[in-house]
Amino acid sequence: MAKRADCFAVWAKYGAHTDRSMYDRLIRISHWTADDIRREKNYATEAKGIEPDFICERSIAELLELA
């Protein structure tokens, strides 16, 4: 979204590691519609080709290194 808005883009890489079985459970109990789930999956696919301006490997506090 940041790149689409022509803003500085940060990827919180530390939050990208998910347990697939837990994600599947979340989908089953969520209020999301089938369209919501499709849209969320499309966002993930689209993001694969986007390069962030900065990557936080361990914590959002790493942004302080930029100051």
Wavefront OBJ file of the C-alpha trace (Angstrom):
o trace
v 0.000 0.000 0.000
v 2.807 2.414 0.807
v 4.367 2.039 -2.637
v 0.976 2.552 -4.302
v 0.643 5.802 -2.354
v 4.204 6.806 -3.303
v 5.298 6.650 0.355
v 8.332 5.197 2.127
v 7.662 1.467 2.412
v 8.709 -0.640 5.402
v 8.360 -4.420 5.554
v 8.059 -5.945 9.024
v 9.753 -9.169 7.925
v 9.642 -10.560 11.467
v 5.848 -10.738 11.164
v 5.842 -12.666 7.903
v 6.484 -16.081 9.414
v 3.157 -17.779 9.950
v 1.997 -21.254 10.820
v -0.113 -22.324 7.848
v -2.345 -24.583 9.949
v -3.113 -21.698 12.320
v -3.869 -19.405 9.367
v -6.279 -21.999 7.973
v -8.010 -22.191 11.370
v -8.276 -18.414 11.497
v -9.941 -18.385 8.089
v -12.444 -21.047 9.215
v -13.557 -19.092 12.292
v -13.299 -15.608 10.840
v -16.158 -13.402 9.709
v -14.413 -12.950 6.338
v -16.428 -13.706 3.262
v -15.030 -15.761 0.382
v -14.380 -12.463 -1.438
v -12.440 -11.119 1.567
v -10.237 -14.222 1.620
v -9.590 -14.014 -2.128
v -8.723 -10.324 -1.832
v -6.301 -10.987 1.042
v -4.570 -13.742 -0.948
v -4.286 -11.410 -3.945
v -2.600 -8.776 -1.767
v 0.026 -11.325 -0.753
v 0.626 -12.308 -4.376
v 0.927 -8.687 -5.498
v 3.370 -7.890 -2.683
v 5.865 -10.482 -3.887
v 7.043 -8.205 -6.680
v 7.391 -5.061 -4.571
v 10.689 -3.977 -3.027
v 10.377 -2.106 0.291
v 12.563 0.890 1.089
v 13.491 -0.614 4.461
v 13.169 -4.042 6.087
v 12.714 -4.564 9.825
v 14.223 -7.984 10.515
v 13.556 -8.298 14.266
v 11.540 -5.324 15.523
v 9.808 -2.140 14.435
v 12.354 -0.342 16.654
v 14.862 -0.862 13.832
v 13.256 2.156 12.163
v 15.065 4.293 14.751
v 18.316 3.436 12.954
v 17.142 5.626 10.082
v 17.018 8.785 12.219
l 1 2 3 4 5 6 7 8 9 10 11 12 13 14 15 16 17 18 19 20 21 22 23 24 25 26 27 28 29 30 31 32 33 34 35 36 37 38 39 40 41 42 43 44 45 46 47 48 49 50 51 52 53 54 55 56 57 58 59 60 61 62 63 64 65 66 67
